[in-house]
């Protein structure tokens, strides 16, 4: 077949940067897709009690409707990331959207919990692709120094999806003529719109080389993570935390994880390039992403329960009351992105962001059912602001230190760890919440001289139908238990802060350099010597408008 004439359309490459207008055109489709991915994780948070009741499902099913999506996102993210280093990123991002649409339609048609959980897993696979690929494509189009401003846009979309999901889900459930099935259909138009926009605007160069997918690694990491999350989901309910089942599952997960590491060291195209961990800053940033994920996903999951079960608010109202956290996340994410673009400095932003998250979590740990909403709003804003300064900038710090050919794997590694932290955090803290609620309800009813009955069984009651003083006791129990969850999340984020303090701040590149940062640069940073790359013109204050020289490759 004869080769088609060269299109006059702009096709970005490493030597010809895209204009701001062209980047925004592509971002419109990418951010729509990212919004869809986030929506899939958050839309059911306020609607889930109604969904589970309508399907006559158990408490275990309640947990797995959320966990299935997070699990699928977790295990598929590194696969998507590796594929993005081997084949067309445009094809992959469109495939992720199609998979999401199929999962959404199946979820809306579900008539039992098993089908719904399967559909949510399919949604998670598609959403995992969007989570990994959006950041990878942005890294391909935009130099690190300029990426801060566009990372701010991503933070804004994260905020919008995080707040829109609970609001949309709550509003749909509260609207009698819609029904909960539209919680899953509502994301389909956004996904279709993203497909159309990306087809028209996204034109990236594709490197032609043999595709080698590490299916052994994918299988092992899927099995290890799945076994770990299954253990967390059932421990404390079906069996004790310290039991033979725990020993078998945790031991099995460890064996599978070791087998995964061995397999990754031997394969030519590993899902997780283990040599990235030889760079201390990258290793620490990845660990911090894992720990920050606990706070990011737990915040939205448990705040909804706090307002509905501890304060008696409707699903829609509960979504509105979480606005301070989302406003903090969106506004501070945009501002911090602009600051990083102007200065090229990111470590101070990360340290401040994670510190604010710790403070916010500790303060939320003091909340009770009767706490003033003004105080709750302040606590939520601090958590949101902290996450806004840390989520995308952790990705940026890693992307800045890897070769361009490994941007996909590096970006996916950060997203993988963040989602893994969220999946494990939601499962573990959810188990803690259930245990604390039972304890506080039993204690309250005993003091009031009221028989515990079914309220001590761990099932979620419909608080509005309970008589006094039982209703007050249950609301107080949920308020105290959810606060305990936030308090338990704080130490994990504090450990993330410790990790970030030891990360070396490498000045952001202003071009798509193919080099990774060498260990020599990190040692120089230890001594207080700032080694700027050639494209920075010898000084941090070098104008971004000035043409940059292409620096020589440096390998760590």
Secondary structure, DSSP 8 states (H G I E B T S, - for coil): -------SS--BBTTB---HHHHHHHHHHHHHHHHHHHHHHHTTTTTHHHHHHHTT--HHHHHHHHHHHHHHHHHHHHHHHHHHTTS-HHHHHHHHHHHHHHHHHHHHT--SHHHHHHHHHHHHHHHHHHHHHHHHHHHHHS-HHHHHHHHHHHHHHHHHHHHHHHHHHHHHHH-TTT-TTHHHHTTHHHHHHHHHHHHHH--B----------HHHHHHHHHHHHHHHHHHHHBTTTB-SSSHHHHHHHHHHHHHHHHHHHHHHH-SS-SS-GGGGGSHHHHHHHHHHHHHHHHHHHHHHHHHHIIIIIS---HHHHHHHTHHHHHHHHHHHHHHHHHHHHH---HHHHHHHHHHHHHHHHHHTT--TTS-HHHHHHHHHHHHHHHHHHHHHHHHHHHTTS-GGGHHHHHHHHHHHHHHHHHHHHHHHHHHHHHHHHHHHHHHHHHHT---GGGGS-----GGG--TTHHHHHHHHHHHHHHHHHHHHHHHHHHHHHHHHTS------SS-------HHHHHHHHTT-----GGGTTSTT--TTS----------
